Amino acid sequence: MKKVINKDNTLIYMPHYPWQTKIPTKAFNHSKHKAILGIGGNIANVCRRFEHLFWFLKRSKYITILESSPILKNPPFGFINQDDFYNALLLVSTSLTPRELLAYILRVEKRFGRKRLLLNGPRTLDIDIIFYDDIQIDSKELSIPHPQWMKRNSVLIPLSLMKGRP
């Protein structure tokens, strides 16, 4: 199902976007952290890839998916001579530190065929840490919250449709 928001943004509803765990969050270990991951892509069948990613992460021993947003189809920014992007958010629980989580999602991107050829260019899958608990990190390798998140519809619109927060 699709829902047009405006001329640039369309919501897409798929079997696991949006999705929310039926297990009460109180049942999860309190030592675990919560993070919001942004996922995106614009090469080939991105919605199908997101479904594959959902099942890959559901089997992960490193994170637990608590909730996902609908998928947002939106125009590219930066390098604009490319296809529209598809973006969604995942609320996850993890025992990984922020840097360990970054290393894990970089491995997942690579497994799904990510190649970094051009800044803000086309990609099969991009996974970003948008938030991690309430912490702030600003280093060369990692910035949390993700820089410019508050200016991107690819984060703001899906986030506004989610029930959970980190």
WORA-V793307 format. One record per backbone hydrogen bond with DSSP energy under -1.0 kcal/mol. NH is the residue of the N-H (numbers start at 1). CO is the residue of the C=O. Records with the same first field share a line. If there is no record, write none. Layout:
NH: CO ; CO
This chain:
3: 11
5: 9
6: 9
10: 73
11: 3
12: 71
13: 1
14: 17
17: 14
19: 68
21: 66
27: 24
28: 25
32: 29
33: 94
35: 92
36: 131
37: 90
38: 128
39: 88
40: 126
41: 86
42: 123
43: 123
46: 44
49: 45
50: 46
51: 47
52: 48
53: 49
54: 50
55: 51
56: 52
57: 53
58: 54
59: 55
60: 57
64: 93
66: 91
67: 91
68: 19
69: 89
71: 12
72: 87
73: 10
74: 85
79: 77
82: 80
85: 74
86: 41
87: 72
88: 39
90: 37
91: 67
92: 35
93: 64
94: 33
101: 97
102: 98
103: 99
104: 100
105: 101
106: 102
107: 103
108: 104
109: 105
110: 106
111: 107
112: 108
113: 110
114: 109
117: 115
121: 118
126: 40
128: 38
130: 36
131: 36
133: 34
135: 132
137: 144
139: 142
144: 137
146: 130
149: 146
151: 148
152: 149
155: 152
156: 152
157: 153
159: 155
160: 156
161: 158
162: 159
